[in-house]
């Protein structure tokens, strides 16, 4: 049981830190939890998400890259 808990903590370390950071920012600035801020974050990160998805396709296809440049 202790090994299971230890492994779970190791595997979920980054998501836990992300959630704690999100909650920390929300406690400092209450408007951080607003819907407008949430959609603003989604809008600003959409380009990075598209780039990461394209790079994932390159990695899955083992380097078959059709990029320009």
N, CA and C atoms as an extended XYZ file, in Angstrom:
207
Properties=species:S:1:pos:R:3:atomname:S:1:resname:S:1:resid:I:1 pbc="F F F"
N         0.824       -1.199        0.000 N   UNK     1
C         0.000        0.000        0.000 CA  UNK     1
C         0.870        1.267        0.000 C   UNK     1
N         1.963        1.221        0.757 N   UNK     2
C         2.849        2.395        0.821 CA  UNK     2
C         3.528        2.615       -0.526 C   UNK     2
N         3.899        1.529       -1.202 N   UNK     3
C         4.511        1.677       -2.530 CA  UNK     3
C         3.525        2.303       -3.514 C   UNK     3
N         2.262        1.913       -3.411 N   UNK     4
C         1.235        2.462       -4.296 CA  UNK     4
C         1.091        3.970       -4.075 C   UNK     4
N         1.037        4.386       -2.822 N   UNK     5
C         0.893        5.811       -2.514 CA  UNK     5
C         2.129        6.580       -2.968 C   UNK     5
N         3.298        6.006       -2.749 N   UNK     6
C         4.537        6.653       -3.172 CA  UNK     6
C         4.591        6.813       -4.689 C   UNK     6
N         4.212        5.756       -5.409 N   UNK     7
C         4.217        5.817       -6.868 CA  UNK     7
C         3.173        6.816       -7.380 C   UNK     7
N         2.016        6.853       -6.714 N   UNK     8
C         0.962        7.789       -7.110 CA  UNK     8
C         1.416        9.231       -6.905 C   UNK     8
N         2.100        9.501       -5.812 N   UNK     9
C         2.604       10.848       -5.567 CA  UNK     9
C         3.668       11.248       -6.591 C   UNK     9
N         4.510       10.327       -6.962 N   UNK    10
C         5.547       10.626       -7.951 CA  UNK    10
C         4.926       10.887       -9.318 C   UNK    10
N         3.938       10.075       -9.697 N   UNK    11
C         3.326       10.222      -11.018 CA  UNK    11
C         2.437       11.448      -11.109 C   UNK    11
N         1.849       11.872      -10.011 N   UNK    12
C         0.913       12.989      -10.069 CA  UNK    12
C         1.510       14.268       -9.492 C   UNK    12
N         2.818       14.353       -9.412 N   UNK    13
C         3.463       15.525       -8.825 CA  UNK    13
C         3.166       16.797       -9.620 C   UNK    13
N         3.378       16.776      -10.922 N   UNK    14
C         3.179       17.988      -11.725 CA  UNK    14
C         1.724       18.436      -11.775 C   UNK    14
N         0.738       17.534      -11.970 N   UNK    15
C        -0.653       17.999      -11.918 CA  UNK    15
C        -1.042       18.597      -10.566 C   UNK    15
N        -0.523       18.031       -9.492 N   UNK    16
C        -0.821       18.579       -8.164 CA  UNK    16
C        -0.227       19.976       -8.027 C   UNK    16
N         0.997       20.160       -8.482 N   UNK    17
C         1.625       21.491       -8.438 CA  UNK    17
C         0.839       22.482       -9.284 C   UNK    17
N         0.352       22.051      -10.451 N   UNK    18
C        -0.445       22.918      -11.314 CA  UNK    18
C        -1.727       23.354      -10.617 C   UNK    18
N        -2.417       22.420       -9.987 N   UNK    19
C        -3.662       22.747       -9.283 CA  UNK    19
C        -3.376       23.670       -8.096 C   UNK    19
N        -2.319       23.398       -7.345 N   UNK    20
C        -1.980       24.260       -6.213 CA  UNK    20
C        -1.621       25.676       -6.663 C   UNK    20
N        -0.917       25.783       -7.777 N   UNK    21
C        -0.590       27.101       -8.322 CA  UNK    21
C        -1.846       27.839       -8.748 C   UNK    21
N        -2.753       27.131       -9.411 N   UNK    22
C        -4.025       27.715       -9.839 CA  UNK    22
C        -4.812       28.219       -8.634 C   UNK    22
N        -4.884       27.405       -7.588 N   UNK    23
C        -5.598       27.816       -6.384 CA  UNK    23
C        -4.900       28.981       -5.688 C   UNK    23
N        -3.575       28.976       -5.689 N   UNK    24
C        -2.827       30.077       -5.083 CA  UNK    24
C        -3.090       31.399       -5.777 C   UNK    24
N        -3.060       31.397       -7.097 N   UNK    25
C        -3.358       32.617       -7.837 CA  UNK    25
C        -4.796       33.055       -7.595 C   UNK    25
N        -5.707       32.092       -7.483 N   UNK    26
C        -7.101       32.423       -7.222 CA  UNK    26
C        -7.315       33.036       -5.856 C   UNK    26
N        -6.551       32.618       -4.871 N   UNK    27
C        -6.677       33.199       -3.536 CA  UNK    27
C        -6.110       34.609       -3.482 C   UNK    27
N        -5.046       34.855       -4.221 N   UNK    28
C        -4.437       36.180       -4.229 CA  UNK    28
C        -5.298       37.164       -5.028 C   UNK    28
N        -5.813       36.724       -6.163 N   UNK    29
C        -6.620       37.580       -7.034 CA  UNK    29
C        -7.939       36.880       -7.327 C   UNK    29
N        -9.031       37.269       -6.685 N   UNK    30
C       -10.319       36.575       -6.868 CA  UNK    30
C       -10.838       36.584       -8.311 C   UNK    30
N       -10.470       37.575       -9.102 N   UNK    31
C       -10.938       37.612      -10.489 CA  UNK    31
C       -10.268       36.553      -11.355 C   UNK    31
N        -9.272       35.880      -10.813 N   UNK    32
C        -8.580       34.824      -11.554 CA  UNK    32
C        -9.524       33.681      -11.886 C   UNK    32
N       -10.531       33.444      -11.043 N   UNK    33
C       -11.486       32.358      -11.256 CA  UNK    33
C       -12.653       32.751      -12.166 C   UNK    33
N       -12.643       33.940      -12.710 N   UNK    34
C       -13.767       34.391      -13.539 CA  UNK    34
C       -13.785       33.677      -14.890 C   UNK    34
N       -14.957       33.584      -15.470 N   UNK    35
C       -15.101       32.953      -16.776 CA  UNK    35
C       -14.366       33.710      -17.863 C   UNK    35
N       -14.376       35.039      -17.760 N   UNK    36
C       -13.678       35.851      -18.759 CA  UNK    36
C       -12.186       35.561      -18.751 C   UNK    36
N       -11.606       35.421      -17.589 N   UNK    37
C       -10.176       35.110      -17.495 CA  UNK    37
C        -9.896       33.717      -18.053 C   UNK    37
N       -10.771       32.767      -17.761 N   UNK    38
C       -10.599       31.407      -18.261 CA  UNK    38
C       -10.579       31.380      -19.794 C   UNK    38
N       -11.542       32.073      -20.416 N   UNK    39
C       -11.589       32.104      -21.875 CA  UNK    39
C       -10.419       32.893      -22.456 C   UNK    39
N        -9.946       33.899      -21.739 N   UNK    40
C        -8.776       34.645      -22.188 CA  UNK    40
C        -7.537       33.746      -22.195 C   UNK    40
N        -7.380       32.939      -21.158 N   UNK    41
C        -6.249       32.007      -21.105 CA  UNK    41
C        -6.354       30.989      -22.235 C   UNK    41
N        -7.556       30.463      -22.482 N   UNK    42
C        -7.734       29.515      -23.585 CA  UNK    42
C        -7.405       30.147      -24.929 C   UNK    42
N        -7.848       31.384      -25.117 N   UNK    43
C        -7.589       32.073      -26.385 CA  UNK    43
C        -6.092       32.315      -26.582 C   UNK    43
N        -5.404       32.717      -25.526 N   UNK    44
C        -3.981       33.007      -25.642 CA  UNK    44
C        -3.146       31.747      -25.842 C   UNK    44
N        -3.606       30.623      -25.340 N   UNK    45
C        -2.823       29.395      -25.471 CA  UNK    45
C        -3.208       28.561      -26.683 C   UNK    45
N        -4.181       28.999      -27.459 N   UNK    46
C        -4.641       28.194      -28.590 CA  UNK    46
C        -3.547       27.991      -29.636 C   UNK    46
N        -2.716       28.995      -29.877 N   UNK    47
C        -1.642       28.851      -30.858 CA  UNK    47
C        -0.613       27.820      -30.402 C   UNK    47
N        -0.288       27.853      -29.130 N   UNK    48
C         0.667       26.891      -28.598 CA  UNK    48
C         0.103       25.470      -28.641 C   UNK    48
N        -1.183       25.328      -28.396 N   UNK    49
C        -1.824       24.008      -28.455 CA  UNK    49
C        -1.795       23.474      -29.883 C   UNK    49
N        -2.065       24.325      -30.866 N   UNK    50
C        -2.028       23.882      -32.264 CA  UNK    50
C        -0.603       23.477      -32.669 C   UNK    50
N         0.378       24.242      -32.225 N   UNK    51
C         1.770       23.916      -32.529 CA  UNK    51
C         2.173       22.598      -31.875 C   UNK    51
N         1.764       22.394      -30.633 N   UNK    52
C         2.094       21.152      -29.933 CA  UNK    52
C         1.414       19.957      -30.595 C   UNK    52
N         0.177       20.133      -31.062 N   UNK    53
C        -0.522       19.041      -31.742 CA  UNK    53
C         0.185       18.684      -33.048 C   UNK    53
N         0.632       19.686      -33.786 N   UNK    54
C         1.352       19.419      -35.028 CA  UNK    54
C         2.676       18.712      -34.753 C   UNK    54
N         3.368       19.128      -33.714 N   UNK    55
C         4.632       18.483      -33.370 CA  UNK    55
C         4.399       17.048      -32.906 C   UNK    55
N         3.274       16.802      -32.235 N   UNK    56
C         2.946       15.444      -31.804 CA  UNK    56
C         2.750       14.535      -33.020 C   UNK    56
N         2.123       15.054      -34.059 N   UNK    57
C         1.945       14.270      -35.283 CA  UNK    57
C         3.301       13.923      -35.883 C   UNK    57
N         4.223       14.877      -35.870 N   UNK    58
C         5.571       14.622      -36.390 CA  UNK    58
C         6.248       13.520      -35.583 C   UNK    58
N         6.112       13.572      -34.268 N   UNK    59
C         6.735       12.551      -33.431 CA  UNK    59
C         6.092       11.182      -33.621 C   UNK    59
N         4.778       11.149      -33.776 N   UNK    60
C         4.080        9.875      -33.949 CA  UNK    60
C         4.459        9.217      -35.273 C   UNK    60
N         4.626       10.030      -36.311 N   UNK    61
C         4.966        9.490      -37.624 CA  UNK    61
C         6.470        9.284      -37.792 C   UNK    61
N         7.187        9.358      -36.716 N   UNK    62
C         8.639        9.113      -36.698 CA  UNK    62
C         9.434       10.063      -37.587 C   UNK    62
N         9.101       11.345      -37.466 N   UNK    63
C         9.899       12.350      -38.139 CA  UNK    63
C         9.452       12.720      -39.522 C   UNK    63
N         8.320       12.266      -39.971 N   UNK    64
C         7.817       12.647      -41.284 CA  UNK    64
C         7.328       14.076      -41.185 C   UNK    64
N         8.143       15.019      -41.627 N   UNK    65
C         7.881       16.436      -41.407 CA  UNK    65
C         7.609       17.133      -42.734 C   UNK    65
N         6.456       17.799      -42.828 N   UNK    66
C         6.102       18.534      -44.029 CA  UNK    66
C         6.147       20.047      -43.811 C   UNK    66
N         6.887       20.486      -42.812 N   UNK    67
C         6.903       21.897      -42.489 CA  UNK    67
C         7.638       22.695      -43.567 C   UNK    67
N         7.269       23.950      -43.664 N   UNK    68
C         7.897       24.848      -44.620 CA  UNK    68
C         9.083       25.490      -43.941 C   UNK    68
N        10.217       25.430      -44.551 N   UNK    69
C        11.394       26.099      -43.988 CA  UNK    69
C        12.436       25.177      -43.683 C   UNK    69
